[in-house]
C-alpha cells in the first residue's frame, strides 16, 4: 500500500480526536469543511458540496480515485462533469459525507493512524461476509454495519 503524505485536514481531525469523544461531526474536516454544526452541514448538503470536497476526501483517504468513486457510487464521467460544474449534487454530496463519516470512525479506532485505518478499510472481514468495509459502506445500511463493527472493536467485543 502506498504511503501518502499527511494532509492539513488529517492533522486537524487528529487534533479533534485528542480532545473530543465521540468523533461527532468533526469527520467533515476530511472533506475540507470547518463548520461542525449539524444545521450548517445539512444546508451545505442540500445545495451540494463543492467539487473540492471530493479532492479533499481523495487526498485524505489516500486510496485510488476509482476505489473512492466505487465507494460513493459515482461514475468517472459524472465526476468529470461535476469538476467542470464545480459542485456535487446533493445525493452525491450525501454519499461522500457518509464515506467520510465511516472512514473517520476507522481513523478514530486506530487512534489517528491513517495508514492502519486505510489498511483495515480495504481488508476483507469475516464479519462482513468476506467483504471489505470499503465495499460494504457503499450503502447507508452497509455503512451502519461497518460503524457497528468499529464500535464493537473499540469496546473489545468479539466479532
HUGI-V471426 format. One record per backbone hydrogen bond with DSSP energy under -1.0 kcal/mol. CO is the residue of the C=O (numbers start at 0). NH is the residue of the N-H. E is the energy in kcal/mol with one decimal. If there is no record, write none. Layout:
<<CO/NH/E> <CO/NH/E>>
This chain:
<<6/10/-2.0> <7/11/-2.3> <8/12/-2.5> <9/13/-2.5> <10/14/-1.9> <11/15/-1.9> <12/16/-2.1> <13/17/-1.5> <15/19/-1.6> <22/25/-1.3> <24/27/-2.0> <25/28/-2.0> <26/29/-2.0> <27/30/-1.6> <27/32/-2.0> <28/31/-1.7> <36/40/-2.1> <37/41/-2.8> <38/42/-2.1> <39/43/-2.2> <40/44/-2.5> <41/45/-2.3> <42/46/-1.3> <43/47/-2.1> <48/87/-3.3> <49/52/-1.6> <50/53/-1.0> <50/54/-1.5> <51/55/-2.9> <52/56/-2.5> <53/57/-2.7> <54/58/-2.3> <55/59/-2.6> <56/60/-3.1> <57/61/-2.0> <63/67/-1.7> <64/68/-2.9> <65/69/-1.8> <66/70/-2.3> <67/71/-2.3> <68/73/-2.6> <74/78/-2.3> <75/79/-2.4> <76/80/-1.9> <77/81/-2.7> <78/82/-2.1> <79/83/-1.6> <80/84/-2.4> <81/85/-2.5> <85/50/-1.9> <88/92/-2.8> <89/93/-2.4> <90/94/-1.9> <91/95/-2.3> <92/96/-2.6> <93/97/-2.2> <94/98/-2.2> <95/99/-2.2> <96/100/-2.4> <97/101/-2.3> <98/102/-2.5> <99/103/-2.5> <100/104/-1.7> <101/105/-1.7> <102/106/-2.5> <103/107/-2.4> <104/108/-2.3> <105/109/-1.7> <106/111/-2.8> <107/110/-1.9> <109/112/-1.7> <111/113/-1.1> <112/116/-2.2> <113/117/-2.9> <114/118/-2.5> <115/119/-2.4> <116/120/-2.5> <117/121/-1.3> <120/133/-2.5> <124/127/-1.3> <124/129/-2.5> <125/128/-1.9> <130/124/-2.0> <131/135/-2.6> <132/136/-2.4> <134/137/-1.2> <138/142/-2.7> <139/143/-2.4> <140/144/-1.8> <141/145/-2.4> <142/146/-2.5> <143/147/-2.1> <144/148/-2.3> <145/149/-2.4> <146/150/-2.4> <147/151/-2.3> <148/152/-2.6> <149/153/-2.5> <150/154/-1.4> <151/156/-2.9> <152/155/-1.1>>
